[in-house]
Amino acid sequence: MSTSDLQGESVPDPAGIGSADRDTPPDGWPNPRQGFLFFLGLAAIGAAMANLVPAVLTLSIKATVIAPDDAATVVSIVTSISALCSLLVFPVFGRLSDRTIGRFGRRRPYLLLGAVLFAAGALTMLAGDTTLVLTAAGIVTAVGFSSATVALTAVVADQFAPDRRGPASAVIGLSLPVGAVVGLFIAQSVAPNLAAMILLPAGVAALGCALFAVMLKDKELSPAERPPFGWGEVLGTFWVNPARSPNFGWAWLSRFLVFLGVAAIQAYQVFYLMNALGFAPAEVAGAVFLSTLVLTAAALVFAPIAGKISDRIRRRKPFVIASALIFGVGLLLAAFATSFPFFLFAIGVVGLGQGVYFAVDIALVTEILPDPANPAKDLGIMNLASSLPASILPAMAPAILSIGASAAAPQNFSALFLFGALAGLLGAALILPIRNVR
Protein backbone atom coordinates (compact mmCIF):
# COMPACT_ATOMS: atom_id res chain seq x y z
CA MET A 1 0.00 0.00 0.00
CA SER A 2 1.57 3.29 -1.02
CA THR A 3 0.47 6.58 0.48
CA SER A 4 0.92 10.23 -0.28
CA ASP A 5 2.42 12.10 2.67
CA LEU A 6 1.16 15.39 1.25
CA GLN A 7 -2.46 14.42 0.80
CA GLY A 8 -2.76 11.55 3.28
CA GLU A 9 -4.59 9.49 0.66
CA SER A 10 -3.98 5.86 -0.17
CA VAL A 11 -3.99 4.39 -3.65
CA PRO A 12 -4.15 0.73 -4.60
CA ASP A 13 -1.00 -1.33 -4.32
CA PRO A 14 -0.79 -4.99 -5.31
CA ALA A 15 1.17 -5.67 -2.14
CA GLY A 16 -1.70 -4.53 0.09
CA ILE A 17 -2.56 -6.57 3.15
CA GLY A 18 -6.19 -7.43 2.44
CA SER A 19 -8.76 -8.13 -0.18
CA ALA A 20 -10.36 -4.74 0.51
CA ASP A 21 -7.78 -3.24 -1.87
CA ARG A 22 -9.99 -4.48 -4.70
CA ASP A 23 -12.63 -2.00 -3.52
CA THR A 24 -10.46 1.09 -3.30
CA PRO A 25 -12.60 4.24 -3.59
CA PRO A 26 -12.08 6.14 -6.85
CA ASP A 27 -10.39 9.01 -5.00
CA GLY A 28 -8.57 6.85 -2.45
CA TRP A 29 -9.08 6.74 1.28
CA PRO A 30 -8.90 10.08 3.13
CA ASN A 31 -6.74 8.63 5.96
CA PRO A 32 -7.52 11.56 8.30
CA ARG A 33 -4.96 12.77 10.81
CA GLN A 34 -4.68 12.37 14.59
CA GLY A 35 -7.40 14.85 15.49
CA PHE A 36 -9.87 12.54 13.78
CA LEU A 37 -9.07 9.74 16.24
CA PHE A 38 -9.69 12.07 19.18
CA PHE A 39 -13.21 12.90 18.06
CA LEU A 40 -13.84 9.28 17.04
CA GLY A 41 -12.78 8.18 20.53
CA LEU A 42 -14.89 10.86 22.22
CA ALA A 43 -17.99 9.70 20.34
CA ALA A 44 -17.31 5.98 20.87
CA ILE A 45 -16.46 6.30 24.58
CA GLY A 46 -19.47 8.56 25.11
CA ALA A 47 -21.77 6.06 23.42
CA ALA A 48 -20.40 3.30 25.65
CA MET A 49 -20.97 5.46 28.72
CA ALA A 50 -24.56 6.20 27.79
CA ASN A 51 -25.26 2.50 27.30
CA LEU A 52 -23.27 0.96 30.17
CA VAL A 53 -23.77 3.36 33.09
CA PRO A 54 -27.55 2.74 33.23
CA ALA A 55 -27.03 -1.01 32.84
CA VAL A 56 -24.43 -1.18 35.60
CA LEU A 57 -25.56 1.51 38.05
CA THR A 58 -28.27 4.10 37.50
CA LEU A 59 -31.07 1.81 36.29
CA SER A 60 -30.77 -0.25 39.48
CA ILE A 61 -30.90 2.88 41.63
CA LYS A 62 -33.91 4.24 39.75
CA ALA A 63 -35.68 0.87 39.98
CA THR A 64 -35.10 0.85 43.74
CA VAL A 65 -36.70 4.29 43.98
CA ILE A 66 -39.88 3.42 42.07
CA ALA A 67 -40.26 -0.24 43.14
CA PRO A 68 -38.16 -1.01 46.23
CA ASP A 69 -39.65 -4.49 46.64
CA ASP A 70 -39.36 -5.52 42.98
CA ALA A 71 -36.27 -3.63 41.81
CA ALA A 72 -34.48 -6.74 40.53
CA THR A 73 -37.51 -7.71 38.44
CA VAL A 74 -37.75 -4.22 36.99
CA VAL A 75 -34.07 -4.26 36.02
CA SER A 76 -34.41 -7.70 34.41
CA ILE A 77 -37.41 -6.60 32.32
CA VAL A 78 -35.79 -3.37 31.17
CA THR A 79 -32.39 -4.86 30.32
CA SER A 80 -33.71 -7.93 28.52
CA ILE A 81 -36.15 -6.02 26.31
CA SER A 82 -33.61 -3.28 25.60
CA ALA A 83 -30.93 -5.82 24.66
CA LEU A 84 -33.33 -7.59 22.28
CA CYS A 85 -34.20 -4.31 20.54
CA SER A 86 -30.52 -3.44 20.23
CA LEU A 87 -29.76 -6.79 18.61
CA LEU A 88 -32.57 -6.33 16.09
CA VAL A 89 -31.67 -2.82 15.00
CA PHE A 90 -27.90 -3.31 14.59
CA PRO A 91 -28.12 -4.85 11.10
CA VAL A 92 -31.19 -2.77 10.19
CA PHE A 93 -29.35 0.49 10.82
CA GLY A 94 -26.36 -0.92 8.97
CA ARG A 95 -28.47 -1.65 5.91
CA LEU A 96 -30.13 1.78 6.08
CA SER A 97 -26.82 3.57 6.54
CA ASP A 98 -25.30 1.92 3.46
CA ARG A 99 -28.29 3.08 1.38
CA THR A 100 -28.68 6.61 2.78
CA ILE A 101 -28.36 9.34 0.18
CA GLY A 102 -28.37 13.08 0.67
CA ARG A 103 -26.07 15.96 1.48
CA PHE A 104 -25.44 14.74 5.04
CA GLY A 105 -23.71 11.55 3.89
CA ARG A 106 -24.23 7.91 4.88
CA ARG A 107 -22.95 7.90 8.48
CA ARG A 108 -23.59 11.40 9.83
CA PRO A 109 -27.40 11.02 10.13
CA TYR A 110 -26.99 7.97 12.38
CA LEU A 111 -24.46 9.74 14.59
CA LEU A 112 -26.93 12.60 15.05
CA LEU A 113 -29.78 10.13 15.63
CA GLY A 114 -27.68 8.46 18.32
CA ALA A 115 -27.04 11.84 19.98
CA VAL A 116 -30.76 12.67 20.05
CA LEU A 117 -31.73 9.23 21.38
CA PHE A 118 -29.09 9.32 24.14
CA ALA A 119 -30.52 12.59 25.41
CA ALA A 120 -34.11 11.40 25.06
CA GLY A 121 -33.39 8.11 26.81
CA ALA A 122 -31.75 9.83 29.78
CA LEU A 123 -34.57 12.35 30.16
CA THR A 124 -37.16 9.56 29.96
CA MET A 125 -35.34 7.53 32.60
CA LEU A 126 -35.12 10.55 34.88
CA ALA A 127 -38.85 11.23 34.55
CA GLY A 128 -39.90 7.57 34.63
CA ASP A 129 -41.99 6.34 37.54
CA THR A 130 -43.19 2.99 36.16
CA THR A 131 -41.60 -0.13 34.70
CA LEU A 132 -43.16 0.67 31.32
CA VAL A 133 -41.57 4.12 31.16
CA LEU A 134 -38.17 2.79 32.27
CA THR A 135 -38.42 0.10 29.60
CA ALA A 136 -39.13 2.77 27.00
CA ALA A 137 -36.09 4.72 28.24
CA GLY A 138 -33.94 1.60 28.00
CA ILE A 139 -35.12 0.88 24.46
CA VAL A 140 -34.46 4.45 23.31
CA THR A 141 -30.93 4.38 24.77
CA ALA A 142 -30.17 0.93 23.32
CA VAL A 143 -31.37 1.95 19.86
CA GLY A 144 -29.27 5.11 20.12
CA PHE A 145 -26.23 3.01 20.97
CA SER A 146 -26.86 0.75 17.99
CA SER A 147 -27.26 3.71 15.66
CA ALA A 148 -24.06 5.38 16.83
CA THR A 149 -22.05 2.15 16.89
CA VAL A 150 -23.03 1.17 13.35
CA ALA A 151 -21.88 4.57 12.09
CA LEU A 152 -18.65 4.59 14.10
CA THR A 153 -17.53 1.13 13.00
CA ALA A 154 -18.41 1.80 9.35
CA VAL A 155 -16.36 5.01 9.46
CA VAL A 156 -13.20 2.95 10.02
CA ALA A 157 -13.69 1.18 6.69
CA ASP A 158 -14.86 4.36 4.96
CA GLN A 159 -12.00 6.61 6.03
CA PHE A 160 -8.87 4.46 6.39
CA ALA A 161 -6.96 2.29 3.97
CA PRO A 162 -6.53 -1.35 5.08
CA ASP A 163 -2.97 -0.73 6.32
CA ARG A 164 -4.04 2.30 8.38
CA ARG A 165 -6.93 0.82 10.37
CA GLY A 166 -5.09 -0.46 13.46
CA PRO A 167 -5.26 2.70 15.66
CA ALA A 168 -8.89 3.41 14.70
CA SER A 169 -9.77 -0.21 15.41
CA ALA A 170 -8.14 0.13 18.84
CA VAL A 171 -10.13 3.29 19.58
CA ILE A 172 -13.44 1.59 18.76
CA GLY A 173 -12.56 -1.64 20.57
CA LEU A 174 -11.37 0.08 23.75
CA SER A 175 -14.37 2.39 23.93
CA LEU A 176 -16.42 -0.16 25.91
CA PRO A 177 -14.03 -0.75 28.83
CA VAL A 178 -12.89 2.87 28.88
CA GLY A 179 -16.47 4.08 28.68
CA ALA A 180 -17.41 1.86 31.60
CA VAL A 181 -14.61 3.17 33.81
CA VAL A 182 -15.01 6.84 32.88
CA GLY A 183 -18.78 6.71 33.02
CA LEU A 184 -18.87 5.07 36.43
CA PHE A 185 -16.29 7.55 37.71
CA ILE A 186 -18.42 10.48 36.54
CA ALA A 187 -21.57 8.96 38.00
CA GLN A 188 -19.95 8.21 41.36
CA SER A 189 -18.40 11.68 41.54
CA VAL A 190 -21.84 13.33 41.49
CA ALA A 191 -23.63 10.73 43.67
CA PRO A 192 -26.13 10.72 45.30
CA ASN A 193 -27.58 13.28 42.86
CA LEU A 194 -29.46 10.78 40.67
CA ALA A 195 -30.39 13.37 38.06
CA ALA A 196 -26.74 14.25 37.48
CA MET A 197 -25.75 10.57 37.53
CA ILE A 198 -28.23 9.88 34.72
CA LEU A 199 -27.82 13.03 32.62
CA LEU A 200 -24.06 13.61 32.64
CA PRO A 201 -22.95 10.37 30.89
CA ALA A 202 -25.75 10.76 28.34
CA GLY A 203 -24.78 14.40 27.82
CA VAL A 204 -21.18 13.45 27.10
CA ALA A 205 -22.42 10.82 24.62
CA ALA A 206 -24.74 13.24 22.82
CA LEU A 207 -22.04 15.92 22.64
CA GLY A 208 -19.39 13.45 21.43
CA CYS A 209 -21.57 12.07 18.63
CA ALA A 210 -22.67 15.56 17.57
CA LEU A 211 -19.11 16.91 17.46
CA PHE A 212 -17.87 13.92 15.49
CA ALA A 213 -20.76 14.30 13.05
CA VAL A 214 -19.84 17.95 12.50
CA MET A 215 -16.15 17.29 11.82
CA LEU A 216 -16.65 14.09 9.80
CA LYS A 217 -16.08 14.46 6.06
CA ASP A 218 -18.76 11.97 5.15
CA LYS A 219 -18.95 11.11 1.46
CA GLU A 220 -22.32 11.76 -0.12
CA LEU A 221 -23.81 8.71 -1.84
CA SER A 222 -25.36 9.39 -5.23
CA PRO A 223 -28.57 7.60 -6.27
CA ALA A 224 -26.59 5.71 -8.94
CA GLU A 225 -24.23 4.33 -6.26
CA ARG A 226 -27.04 3.25 -3.97
CA PRO A 227 -26.93 -0.54 -3.37
CA PRO A 228 -29.85 -2.54 -4.83
CA PHE A 229 -32.66 -3.47 -2.48
CA GLY A 230 -35.21 -6.24 -2.93
CA TRP A 231 -36.62 -9.22 -1.08
CA GLY A 232 -33.26 -10.95 -1.19
CA GLU A 233 -31.63 -7.94 0.46
CA VAL A 234 -34.41 -7.78 3.07
CA LEU A 235 -33.71 -11.37 4.10
CA GLY A 236 -29.98 -10.73 3.95
CA THR A 237 -30.22 -7.88 6.45
CA PHE A 238 -29.85 -10.36 9.31
CA TRP A 239 -27.76 -12.99 7.53
CA VAL A 240 -24.51 -13.51 5.66
CA ASN A 241 -24.25 -16.90 3.96
CA PRO A 242 -21.08 -18.53 5.37
CA ALA A 243 -20.87 -20.83 2.35
CA ARG A 244 -20.52 -17.78 0.07
CA SER A 245 -18.45 -15.74 2.53
CA PRO A 246 -16.51 -18.30 4.60
CA ASN A 247 -13.97 -15.76 5.87
CA PHE A 248 -16.76 -13.67 7.35
CA GLY A 249 -18.35 -16.79 8.86
CA TRP A 250 -15.12 -17.88 10.56
CA ALA A 251 -14.51 -14.36 11.88
CA TRP A 252 -18.08 -14.11 13.20
CA LEU A 253 -17.86 -17.44 15.03
CA SER A 254 -14.42 -16.61 16.41
CA ARG A 255 -15.64 -13.27 17.73
CA PHE A 256 -18.72 -14.87 19.24
CA LEU A 257 -16.60 -17.38 21.18
CA VAL A 258 -14.14 -14.76 22.42
CA PHE A 259 -16.97 -12.55 23.67
CA LEU A 260 -18.59 -15.59 25.28
CA GLY A 261 -15.45 -15.73 27.39
CA VAL A 262 -15.68 -12.00 28.07
CA ALA A 263 -19.28 -12.44 29.25
CA ALA A 264 -18.20 -15.20 31.65
CA ILE A 265 -15.87 -12.87 33.55
CA GLN A 266 -18.03 -9.74 33.33
CA ALA A 267 -21.43 -11.12 34.26
CA TYR A 268 -20.38 -13.28 37.21
CA GLN A 269 -17.40 -11.45 38.66
CA VAL A 270 -19.44 -10.01 41.55
CA PHE A 271 -20.70 -13.43 42.63
CA TYR A 272 -17.23 -14.95 42.27
CA LEU A 273 -15.66 -12.30 44.49
CA MET A 274 -18.32 -12.77 47.17
CA ASN A 275 -18.67 -16.55 47.10
CA ALA A 276 -15.13 -17.66 46.26
CA LEU A 277 -12.94 -14.88 47.67
CA GLY A 278 -15.15 -13.86 50.60
CA PHE A 279 -15.94 -10.23 49.82
CA ALA A 280 -18.82 -8.71 51.76
CA PRO A 281 -21.65 -7.13 49.73
CA ALA A 282 -20.59 -3.68 50.96
CA GLU A 283 -17.03 -4.22 49.72
CA VAL A 284 -17.64 -5.88 46.37
CA ALA A 285 -18.41 -2.69 44.43
CA GLY A 286 -14.98 -1.29 45.18
CA ALA A 287 -13.34 -4.59 44.26
CA VAL A 288 -15.17 -4.72 40.91
CA PHE A 289 -14.19 -1.13 40.15
CA LEU A 290 -10.54 -1.92 40.94
CA SER A 291 -10.53 -5.04 38.76
CA THR A 292 -12.20 -3.10 35.92
CA LEU A 293 -9.57 -0.40 36.28
CA VAL A 294 -6.75 -2.98 36.10
CA LEU A 295 -8.29 -4.63 33.04
CA THR A 296 -8.81 -1.31 31.26
CA ALA A 297 -5.32 -0.02 32.11
CA ALA A 298 -3.72 -3.17 30.69
CA ALA A 299 -5.82 -2.90 27.55
CA LEU A 300 -4.99 0.80 27.11
CA VAL A 301 -1.26 0.16 27.38
CA PHE A 302 -1.06 -2.63 24.81
CA ALA A 303 -3.86 -1.84 22.32
CA PRO A 304 -2.27 1.21 20.65
CA ILE A 305 1.08 -0.58 20.41
CA ALA A 306 -0.50 -3.66 18.84
CA GLY A 307 -2.53 -1.59 16.40
CA LYS A 308 0.48 0.35 15.12
CA ILE A 309 2.70 -2.74 14.85
CA SER A 310 -0.05 -4.60 13.01
CA ASP A 311 -0.31 -1.78 10.48
CA ARG A 312 3.45 -1.54 10.11
CA ILE A 313 4.12 -5.23 9.44
CA ARG A 314 0.82 -5.69 7.57
CA ARG A 315 -0.34 -8.64 9.65
CA ARG A 316 -3.68 -9.15 11.44
CA LYS A 317 -4.18 -12.85 12.09
CA PRO A 318 -1.15 -13.41 14.39
CA PHE A 319 -2.29 -10.58 16.65
CA VAL A 320 -5.90 -11.79 16.87
CA ILE A 321 -4.77 -15.38 17.54
CA ALA A 322 -2.20 -14.33 20.16
CA SER A 323 -4.65 -12.01 21.90
CA ALA A 324 -7.33 -14.70 22.17
CA LEU A 325 -4.73 -17.12 23.56
CA ILE A 326 -3.59 -14.56 26.15
CA PHE A 327 -7.21 -13.89 27.05
CA GLY A 328 -7.82 -17.61 27.56
CA VAL A 329 -4.73 -17.92 29.77
CA GLY A 330 -5.96 -15.00 31.87
CA LEU A 331 -9.31 -16.72 32.43
CA LEU A 332 -7.49 -19.94 33.35
CA LEU A 333 -5.53 -18.03 35.98
CA ALA A 334 -8.72 -16.40 37.28
CA ALA A 335 -10.38 -19.81 37.56
CA PHE A 336 -7.76 -20.93 40.09
CA ALA A 337 -7.25 -17.65 41.94
CA THR A 338 -7.18 -18.07 45.72
CA SER A 339 -6.58 -14.42 46.65
CA PHE A 340 -7.70 -11.04 45.39
CA PRO A 341 -4.17 -9.90 44.39
CA PHE A 342 -3.76 -13.02 42.25
CA PHE A 343 -7.24 -12.42 40.78
CA LEU A 344 -6.18 -8.87 39.85
CA PHE A 345 -3.06 -10.29 38.18
CA ALA A 346 -5.27 -12.68 36.20
CA ILE A 347 -7.56 -9.80 35.23
CA GLY A 348 -4.52 -7.86 34.06
CA VAL A 349 -3.63 -10.76 31.74
CA VAL A 350 -7.23 -10.81 30.48
CA GLY A 351 -6.98 -7.06 29.86
CA LEU A 352 -3.74 -7.49 27.92
CA GLY A 353 -5.42 -10.03 25.68
CA GLN A 354 -8.52 -7.88 25.25
CA GLY A 355 -6.44 -4.83 24.42
CA VAL A 356 -4.53 -6.56 21.64
CA TYR A 357 -7.73 -8.19 20.38
CA PHE A 358 -9.66 -4.92 20.28
CA ALA A 359 -6.76 -3.20 18.52
CA VAL A 360 -6.77 -5.56 15.55
CA ASP A 361 -10.12 -7.38 15.44
CA ILE A 362 -12.15 -4.64 13.72
CA ALA A 363 -9.28 -3.95 11.30
CA LEU A 364 -9.26 -7.64 10.33
CA VAL A 365 -13.04 -7.77 9.95
CA THR A 366 -13.13 -4.74 7.65
CA GLU A 367 -10.80 -6.60 5.26
CA ILE A 368 -13.06 -9.65 4.84
CA LEU A 369 -16.47 -8.03 4.47
CA PRO A 370 -18.66 -9.57 1.74
CA ASP A 371 -19.36 -6.08 0.35
CA PRO A 372 -16.51 -3.74 1.37
CA ALA A 373 -18.05 -0.81 -0.51
CA ASN A 374 -21.14 -0.99 1.76
CA PRO A 375 -19.71 -2.13 5.10
CA ALA A 376 -22.29 -0.97 7.66
CA LYS A 377 -24.83 -3.80 7.22
CA ASP A 378 -22.23 -6.55 7.53
CA LEU A 379 -20.54 -4.78 10.44
CA GLY A 380 -23.97 -4.63 12.09
CA ILE A 381 -24.20 -8.42 11.77
CA MET A 382 -20.64 -8.73 13.11
CA ASN A 383 -21.65 -6.63 16.12
CA LEU A 384 -24.18 -9.34 16.96
CA ALA A 385 -21.24 -11.66 17.64
CA SER A 386 -20.13 -9.40 20.47
CA SER A 387 -23.66 -8.67 21.78
CA LEU A 388 -25.32 -12.09 21.71
CA PRO A 389 -23.01 -13.80 24.25
CA ALA A 390 -24.19 -11.51 27.05
CA SER A 391 -27.75 -12.69 26.38
CA ILE A 392 -26.93 -16.37 25.84
CA LEU A 393 -24.50 -17.00 28.70
CA PRO A 394 -27.05 -16.46 31.54
CA ALA A 395 -29.10 -19.33 30.09
CA MET A 396 -26.04 -21.60 29.97
CA ALA A 397 -24.46 -20.53 33.26
CA PRO A 398 -26.61 -22.54 35.73
CA ALA A 399 -25.67 -25.83 34.07
CA ILE A 400 -21.99 -24.88 33.93
CA LEU A 401 -21.93 -23.64 37.53
CA SER A 402 -23.36 -26.98 38.69
CA ILE A 403 -20.41 -28.95 37.29
CA GLY A 404 -18.37 -30.21 40.22
CA ALA A 405 -20.51 -28.27 42.70
CA SER A 406 -20.91 -29.46 46.29
CA ALA A 407 -22.90 -28.61 49.38
CA ALA A 408 -20.06 -26.40 50.58
CA ALA A 409 -19.68 -24.74 47.18
CA PRO A 410 -23.03 -24.96 45.35
CA GLN A 411 -21.75 -22.87 42.41
CA ASN A 412 -18.48 -23.77 40.72
CA PHE A 413 -17.22 -20.48 39.32
CA SER A 414 -13.92 -22.07 38.35
CA ALA A 415 -15.87 -24.25 35.91
CA LEU A 416 -17.51 -21.14 34.41
CA PHE A 417 -14.16 -19.39 33.96
CA LEU A 418 -12.65 -22.54 32.48
CA PHE A 419 -15.55 -22.63 30.02
CA GLY A 420 -14.81 -19.02 29.11
CA ALA A 421 -11.13 -19.82 28.66
CA LEU A 422 -11.91 -22.73 26.34
CA ALA A 423 -14.26 -20.52 24.34
CA GLY A 424 -11.51 -17.93 23.93
CA LEU A 425 -8.94 -20.54 22.91
CA LEU A 426 -11.32 -22.04 20.36
CA GLY A 427 -12.04 -18.55 19.08
CA ALA A 428 -8.30 -18.12 18.48
CA ALA A 429 -8.15 -21.38 16.52
CA LEU A 430 -11.01 -20.35 14.24
CA ILE A 431 -8.97 -17.42 12.91
CA LEU A 432 -6.64 -19.88 11.18
CA PRO A 433 -9.00 -20.85 8.31
CA ILE A 434 -9.50 -17.21 7.27
CA ARG A 435 -7.89 -16.50 3.90
CA ASN A 436 -6.88 -13.36 2.02
CA VAL A 437 -5.74 -11.68 5.26
CA ARG A 438 -2.31 -12.31 6.73
Summary of the structure (lengths in Angstrom):
residues: 438
radius of gyration: 21.3
end to end distance: 14.2
largest distance: 69.5
contacts: 1637
relative contact order: 0.15
helix: 74%
strand: 1%
